[in-house]
């Protein structure tokens, strides 16, 4: 048994969708959540910059005794997961992978829409997933410019948010997609709006439950789960405006929690 926390990080509040799934499956675990609002969004940034940020956040989480680090950000997973595993040998990481495999296995029309950031689409991880699981399936991709910013603001059902999603999804619907893969952890917070646009015959895949399941499996395999009777707590950190994150927590998760600020010292070290 191990009562040390699970460390979770994202460029902003998107990873809260993963945190929500972790909480449902691992209620006894203590958790640390870090949102890098000081640098959000990651999507348009160069890979090396994302690697640097991700390494700094990982060091921060490990200094706080994290027993497992979850990269709850598709962009950071695509850009930095391989790098982090090489830099922090002996540390267990769980990253995000666009859910092309389950989409390919269940699609009836053979046409699947994927919503993600430019960095995710350009990364080797996405290319590998498509190569392994996308054969025989036609994939339609869209980067949804501005959607991460809308979700960071808690604007989940405004006209601007709807316009962004309709711009991405309507052309896909015209191509007869029957599945939408969410390749960014921010996007599950607009699933109700996505489902409204695509209709009941299109499946929307949220990868968060699968990530939580993998985290649980790794901890169990290492005998590192907290005692089942424990009541886990969550600490929240941001490199941005704590008040805005507190507001986002209320809008996205319906919780009123204290948010601590961690400042970047030199774009590679957090204190």
GIDA-V636615 format. One line per field, one symbol per residue. ss: DSSP state (A for helix, B for strand, O for the rest). psi: psi as a letter, one per 20 degrees, with the letter a starting at -180 (. if undefined). burial: I if it has 16 or more other C-alpha atoms within 10 Angstrom, else O. Layout:
ss=???
psi=???
burial=???
This chain:
ss=OOOOOBBBBBOOOOOAAAAAAAAAAOOOOOBBBBBOOOOOOOOOOOAAAAAAAAAAAAAAAAAOOOOBBBBOOAAAAAAAAAAAAAAOOOOOBBOOOOOAAAAAAAOOOOBBBBBBOAAAAAOAAAAAAAAAAOOOOBBBBBOOOOAAAAAAOOOOOOAAAAAAAAAAAAAAAAOOOOBBBBBOOOAAAAAAAAAAAAOOOOBBBOOAAAAAAAAAAAAAAOOOOOOOOOOOOBBBBBOOOAAAAAAAAAAAAOOOOOBBBOOBOOOOOBO
psi=qojqrpppqrhcihihhggghghhhmiiqqqppppliijqqhgiqqghghggghgggggghhhkkpipponlohghghhigggghhhmpippqprqpplhghghhiphijppppprrghghiqhgghgggghijpippppqqilpigggghhijnikrhggggghhhghghghijkqjpppokpihhhikghgghhghrijpppooighhghgggggggghjljqqphiqoqrpppqqjcohhhggghhghhikqnqppqppqpgkjipq.
burial=OOIIIIIIIIIIIIIIIIIIIIIOOIIIIIIIIIIIIIOIIIIOOOIOOIIIIIIIIIIIIIOOOIIIIIIIIIIIIIIIIOIIOOOOOOOIIIIIIIIIIOIIOOIOOIIIIIIIIIIIIOIOIIOOOIOOIIOOIOIIIIIIIOIIOIIIOIIIOOOOIIOIIIOIIOOIIOOOIIIIIIIIIIIIIIOOIIOOIIOOOIIIIIIIIIIIOOIIOIIOOOOIIIOOOOOIOIOIIIIIOIOIIIIIIOIIOOOOOOIIIIIIOOOOIIO
